[in-house]
Amino acid sequence: MEFTKMHGLGNDFLVFYGHTELPENVSELAVTWCDRYFGVGGDGLVFILPSEQADFKMRIINSDGTEAEQCGNAIRCVSKYVYDNGLVDKENVTIETLGAGVQQVSLQVENGAVKTVRVDMGEPILDGLAVPTTLEDSPVLNRPIEAGGREFSFTAVSMGNPHCVIYVDDAPNFDLTTWGPKLEVHPYFPRKINVEFATVTSRDRVEMRVWERGAGPTLACGTGACATLVSSVLNGLTDRAAWIGLKGGDLFIEWDERDNHVYMTGPAEAVYKGSIEI
């Protein structure tokens, strides 16, 4: 199978095109191929498939073999792939996702290649049961949570996949590997959760680190950046547009008052092409 290794701010994927459906053993393939020592290495597999509703459909399999409903970095990679490889000749495309429906994407093209991608990530889901959590709050705002003998406060947001945003004093140096896995499987979260640890540095900037459900610590998370901006607005910490600083770089996130949609702008890069045997 031919693939292109791509990343969005270091959140990296093996991207596949030309299939009409997922391979039967895709979960096992993801675990094997995403291994950074015995495989190609990556945070997940991304398949670009035909869609009856949009220009393309995106399916994402995490490195642990589970499927993700949505991924902001992956959708930017898919958008760059289809344009740069001549699969579309327009700068506005639509991508069907499992958890967030059809999303509108605008491409900034320079010298015949996509430079940055702006994605309409849709409306945030704030109802506790819909995120999903086991809590009936709407929104779940600054709610206490205990894990591993330590108490945090979190805000729950879904961007088509579930997020738990927690504010800490120093997100860039926070101990992700200790607290991320404990919070990911907390009983509040029936389908597990992506955990963002955030530090607000100004009204237009938040530093964030992420423990991704099914992948662990990654260099960036697009939906997590969106959830962090929404949480920060709800908690009165930032304006409705801000830069979210991730380990792999920055994303610009806007929560538009007019349509209640969240917009994400950032880069995507192709690293190399390869082939791998099933």
ROTILO-11655 format. One record per residue (C-alpha): residue number from 1; residue in one letter; x, y, z. Coordinates in pm, 1 decimal, decimal comma. Example, Ala and Ser with C-alpha at 12.3 -4.5 7.8 and 13.67 -1.06 7.14 Angstrom:
2
1_a_1230,0_-450,0_780,0
2_s_1367,0_-106,0_714,0
This chain:
278
1_m_0,0_0,0_0,0
2_e_130,4_341,7_-94,7
3_f_116,3_620,0_162,0
4_t_230,6_975,2_221,7
5_k_375,2_1066,4_559,2
6_m_223,9_1401,0_661,7
7_h_197,3_1613,2_973,1
8_g_13,4_1912,4_1112,3
9_l_249,6_2087,1_1355,7
10_g_415,4_1753,0_1432,6
11_n_92,3_1552,5_1477,8
12_d_185,0_1292,3_1215,6
13_f_-3,8_1043,8_1002,3
14_l_30,9_786,0_730,1
15_v_-214,2_912,6_466,7
16_f_-368,4_665,7_221,0
17_y_-565,5_742,8_-96,9
18_g_-722,1_514,9_-356,4
19_h_-927,4_287,2_-130,9
20_t_-1306,2_267,7_-125,7
21_e_-1323,5_139,2_231,8
22_l_-1101,3_64,6_527,9
23_p_-894,1_-257,2_525,5
24_e_-1059,5_-532,8_732,4
25_n_-767,5_-550,6_975,8
26_v_-710,4_-176,0_993,9
27_s_-683,6_-168,3_1375,2
28_e_-398,7_-420,1_1373,9
29_l_-230,3_-237,7_1086,0
30_a_-246,4_91,0_1277,5
31_v_-80,4_-57,8_1584,9
32_t_194,2_-216,3_1373,4
33_w_263,1_64,3_1127,5
34_c_243,4_349,9_1379,8
35_d_506,4_191,5_1605,7
36_r_798,9_434,6_1602,6
37_y_1060,2_162,7_1655,7
38_f_933,4_-137,1_1460,7
39_g_703,9_36,1_1209,3
40_v_689,6_356,1_1005,9
41_g_585,3_563,8_1305,4
42_g_291,0_797,1_1343,7
43_d_5,4_914,5_1561,9
44_g_-242,5_743,2_1333,5
45_l_-353,9_629,4_988,9
46_v_-570,1_855,4_771,8
47_f_-773,1_719,5_481,0
48_i_-912,8_950,1_212,1
49_l_-1224,9_775,5_82,4
50_p_-1511,5_854,4_-158,4
51_s_-1805,1_1046,8_-12,4
52_e_-2166,7_1084,1_-121,9
53_q_-2199,7_1407,6_78,0
54_a_-1870,2_1589,1_23,9
55_d_-1567,0_1599,9_-201,4
56_f_-1396,6_1336,3_16,3
57_k_-1446,9_1136,1_333,2
58_m_-1179,4_1111,6_606,0
59_r_-1138,7_815,2_840,7
60_i_-877,4_823,6_1119,0
61_i_-739,0_522,5_1303,4
62_n_-533,5_606,0_1612,8
63_s_-202,1_441,7_1688,7
64_d_-373,5_212,4_1941,8
65_g_-616,0_83,2_1676,6
66_t_-922,6_280,7_1785,8
67_e_-1105,0_514,7_1549,1
68_a_-1118,5_890,4_1606,8
69_e_-1433,6_1079,6_1515,7
70_q_-1246,2_1390,4_1406,0
71_c_-896,0_1540,2_1398,9
72_g_-815,4_1899,1_1312,9
73_n_-456,3_1830,5_1210,1
74_a_-561,1_1533,7_995,7
75_i_-824,0_1733,0_807,1
76_r_-561,5_1994,8_718,8
77_c_-332,4_1717,1_593,1
78_v_-613,9_1565,6_385,6
79_s_-698,6_1905,2_237,9
80_k_-337,8_1967,7_137,6
81_y_-305,1_1616,6_-4,2
82_v_-606,7_1637,9_-234,9
83_y_-504,7_1977,4_-375,0
84_d_-131,6_1919,9_-407,6
85_n_-190,7_1584,7_-578,3
86_g_-434,0_1728,8_-831,4
87_l_-745,2_1556,6_-698,6
88_v_-921,5_1894,6_-688,5
89_d_-849,7_2221,3_-867,9
90_k_-1042,7_2450,2_-635,9
91_e_-944,6_2629,4_-316,4
92_n_-1265,1_2549,8_-126,8
93_v_-1329,6_2182,5_-56,7
94_t_-1558,3_1976,2_165,3
95_i_-1447,1_1686,0_384,2
96_e_-1687,2_1439,1_546,1
97_t_-1589,5_1336,1_899,1
98_l_-1723,4_1062,5_1123,2
99_g_-1806,5_1280,4_1424,2
100_a_-1853,3_1634,7_1292,7
101_g_-2028,8_1579,6_961,0
102_v_-1925,0_1765,2_646,2
103_q_-1675,3_2043,8_705,9
104_q_-1588,8_2335,5_480,7
105_v_-1220,9_2397,3_412,8
106_s_-1050,3_2700,6_256,5
107_l_-700,5_2663,6_114,6
108_q_-432,7_2930,7_92,7
109_v_-222,7_2834,3_-208,2
110_e_124,4_2965,6_-288,1
111_n_327,5_2856,4_-592,6
112_g_85,6_2576,5_-670,9
113_a_88,8_2417,9_-325,0
114_v_-122,2_2459,2_-12,5
115_k_46,8_2681,1_245,6
116_t_-218,8_2705,0_517,1
117_v_-565,8_2561,8_568,8
118_r_-868,1_2726,0_733,2
119_v_-1132,0_2480,0_849,5
120_d_-1487,5_2549,8_959,9
121_m_-1490,5_2311,2_1256,3
122_g_-1862,0_2365,3_1320,6
123_e_-2038,4_2447,3_1645,5
124_p_-1893,1_2328,3_1974,4
125_i_-2104,1_2081,4_2170,9
126_l_-2132,7_2190,7_2534,1
127_d_-2409,1_1974,8_2676,3
128_g_-2250,6_1736,2_2924,2
129_l_-2430,2_1422,3_2813,2
130_a_-2368,8_1498,4_2444,9
131_v_-1991,9_1555,3_2478,4
132_p_-2022,9_1279,2_2613,8
133_t_-1972,9_1287,7_2987,7
134_t_-2188,2_1131,6_3258,0
135_l_-2274,5_1482,3_3382,4
136_e_-2601,6_1661,3_3307,1
137_d_-2449,4_2011,9_3330,6
138_s_-2479,2_2228,5_3021,1
139_p_-2212,9_2348,2_2991,9
140_v_-1977,9_2142,8_3208,8
141_l_-1782,0_2444,2_3328,5
142_n_-1492,4_2444,5_3575,0
143_r_-1613,8_2116,1_3724,6
144_p_-1399,5_1943,6_3993,9
145_i_-1248,9_1608,5_3899,8
146_e_-1022,2_1377,0_4099,6
147_a_-768,8_1141,3_3946,4
148_g_-476,2_960,5_4104,8
149_g_-524,8_1142,1_4435,5
150_r_-511,4_1490,0_4277,7
151_e_-801,4_1726,9_4216,9
152_f_-836,5_1934,7_3900,0
153_s_-1112,3_2150,8_3751,2
154_f_-1219,5_2091,2_3392,2
155_t_-1444,0_2224,4_3119,4
156_a_-1590,5_1975,2_2870,2
157_v_-1621,8_2054,8_2499,1
158_s_-1686,9_1834,9_2197,3
159_m_-1565,3_1935,6_1852,9
160_g_-1701,7_1613,5_1706,4
161_n_-1475,7_1433,3_1954,3
162_p_-1467,1_1480,8_2333,0
163_h_-1227,7_1712,0_2518,8
164_c_-1153,4_1795,2_2880,7
165_v_-972,0_2128,5_2925,9
166_i_-779,4_2183,4_3249,7
167_y_-594,5_2503,7_3343,0
168_v_-251,5_2467,7_3505,7
169_d_29,2_2707,1_3598,0
170_d_282,5_2584,3_3340,0
171_a_133,0_2379,6_3057,9
172_p_456,1_2345,1_2852,3
173_n_625,4_2167,1_3144,4
174_f_324,8_1985,6_3286,3
175_d_359,9_1612,4_3355,1
176_l_140,7_1479,9_3072,6
177_t_242,7_1118,0_3105,5
178_t_137,5_1093,8_3469,4
179_w_-199,5_1270,1_3459,3
180_g_-311,4_1233,7_3097,4
181_p_-376,0_858,1_3105,0
182_k_-551,2_876,7_3442,1
183_l_-791,5_1145,6_3323,8
184_e_-847,5_985,2_2981,4
185_v_-1024,0_686,5_3141,4
186_h_-1200,6_868,6_3427,4
187_p_-1555,9_738,7_3494,6
188_y_-1696,4_1078,9_3394,8
189_f_-1605,2_997,3_3033,7
190_p_-1788,4_693,7_2892,6
191_r_-1597,7_702,1_2562,1
192_k_-1271,4_819,6_2717,7
193_i_-1151,6_1176,3_2655,7
194_n_-880,0_1394,7_2505,4
195_v_-716,4_1597,5_2781,9
196_e_-580,4_1949,8_2727,4
197_f_-363,4_2120,1_2990,0
198_a_-366,8_2494,6_2926,4
199_t_-203,1_2812,6_3055,2
200_v_-348,1_3148,6_2949,6
201_t_-72,5_3406,1_2892,3
202_s_-284,4_3688,6_2746,3
203_r_-629,7_3759,6_2605,9
204_d_-511,4_3636,1_2266,4
205_r_-273,3_3353,3_2354,1
206_v_-294,3_3020,1_2536,2
207_e_-17,0_2764,6_2576,7
208_m_-154,7_2410,5_2561,6
209_r_-28,5_2052,9_2581,1
210_v_-240,8_1752,8_2495,3
211_w_-286,0_1390,8_2591,6
212_e_-478,8_1244,2_2298,4
213_r_-724,6_964,3_2351,0
214_g_-584,1_659,7_2174,4
215_a_-248,5_817,8_2090,8
216_g_-99,2_962,6_2411,4
217_p_109,8_1280,9_2407,7
218_t_122,2_1442,5_2063,0
219_l_289,4_1759,6_1940,1
220_a_-41,6_1917,3_1837,8
221_c_-417,5_1864,3_1839,4
222_g_-640,4_2078,7_1619,3
223_t_-971,5_1987,0_1779,2
224_g_-802,8_2025,6_2118,0
225_a_-691,7_2376,6_2025,5
226_c_-1051,1_2457,6_1927,5
227_a_-1185,1_2313,4_2252,0
228_t_-927,3_2511,5_2448,9
229_l_-1033,1_2839,2_2286,2
230_v_-1401,6_2766,2_2350,6
231_s_-1327,9_2674,4_2712,5
232_s_-1118,2_2987,2_2760,2
233_v_-1398,0_3208,6_2628,3
234_l_-1655,5_3036,2_2847,9
235_n_-1432,5_3085,3_3151,4
236_g_-1377,3_3454,3_3066,5
237_l_-1003,3_3408,1_3012,0
238_t_-957,5_3507,7_2645,7
239_d_-1122,9_3690,1_2359,6
240_r_-1309,9_3491,4_2092,5
241_a_-1001,5_3473,0_1869,4
242_a_-661,3_3365,6_1998,8
243_w_-340,9_3184,3_1917,0
244_i_-309,3_2841,2_2075,4
245_g_56,0_2752,9_2131,5
246_l_123,4_2380,7_2092,6
247_k_449,8_2193,2_2121,8
248_g_468,8_2165,9_1742,0
249_g_371,2_2528,0_1668,1
250_d_75,9_2767,8_1672,4
251_l_-283,5_2748,3_1551,8
252_f_-513,5_3047,5_1515,7
253_i_-861,6_2970,4_1649,0
254_e_-1175,1_3186,5_1617,8
255_w_-1518,3_3130,6_1773,5
256_d_-1750,1_3342,7_1558,4
257_e_-2044,0_3502,0_1741,5
258_r_-2244,1_3529,5_1418,9
259_d_-2277,4_3158,1_1338,8
260_n_-2139,7_3002,0_1661,7
261_h_-1885,4_2811,7_1449,8
262_v_-1522,4_2759,4_1542,4
263_y_-1260,1_2824,2_1273,4
264_m_-909,1_2679,4_1278,4
265_t_-620,2_2806,8_1064,8
266_g_-282,0_2637,1_1041,0
267_p_-30,0_2455,3_820,8
268_a_10,0_2098,5_700,6
269_e_319,0_1936,9_552,9
270_a_401,5_1632,4_341,7
271_v_722,5_1463,3_457,3
272_y_775,6_1170,1_220,0
273_k_604,0_899,6_15,3
274_g_648,4_527,7_69,4
275_s_490,5_188,2_34,3
276_i_428,0_-83,8_289,7
277_e_312,2_-444,1_266,4
278_i_-1,6_-571,0_435,2
